[in-house]
């Protein structure tokens, strides 16, 4: 058995599992972990859990220690460096007239690596830009092209529901969203109504999909003829959340019945 915790490196980012060893850790503790063979500062987002070793990945990394005040100061210095690097990179992109847009960047805890995230319509030859960045910051530079979903997750914003977009606050690990999910939930297939700020299908469709599938189990499909206490009826509509069916009787009347009453 091993003690493990979930650690997150960015707000609404993916949660990674690390071995807590014998450290006394709680939620919201800042810790130094060994990620990608380099020290990284993250936040504990789960309680310590005891799990069998055979259920854990073979390359499970350890939490090195709790973060100190000096580590927190280093994080603040890195954030100031990121602001400087963001400004410099945008200036060089404009100076070199590169068809790309800088979205975000991350500086490694030890300042040895900087990762720049950008969007572009096509492939971009950014070799000269990399040389500019290496010469300026004396670090290993990586430029990563991202898609519309990742851009929205980093930039954030408000969805049509009036809340912050799910991908940046509550659903960091959505892998796939399909039109089938919208159909299963009985939503209009108008792209304007089921698309998020990124122009792709809304992430919340995936979040609610499993719930709708479970609630729809045992409900007759639309167009099907069923027997009721008032005679044969055709299913017109389903109200999955209420567990109700709108039915058309043979005499033309429309009634609403709860699935439990069938």
Secondary structure, DSSP 8 states (H G I E B T S, - for coil): -EEEEEEESSTT--EEEEE-TT----TT-EEEEEETTEEEEEEE-S--EEE-GGGS-TT--BEEEE--HHHHHHHHHHHHHHHHHHHHHHHHHHHTT-S-EEEEEEE-TTSSEEEEEEE-SS----HHHHHHHHHHH-SEEEEEE--HHHHHHHH--B-TTSSB-HHHHT-TT-----HHHHHHTT----HHHHB-TTSSB-THHHHHHHHHHHHHTT---TT-EEEETTEEEEEEEEETTTTEEEEEETTS-EEEEEGGG-
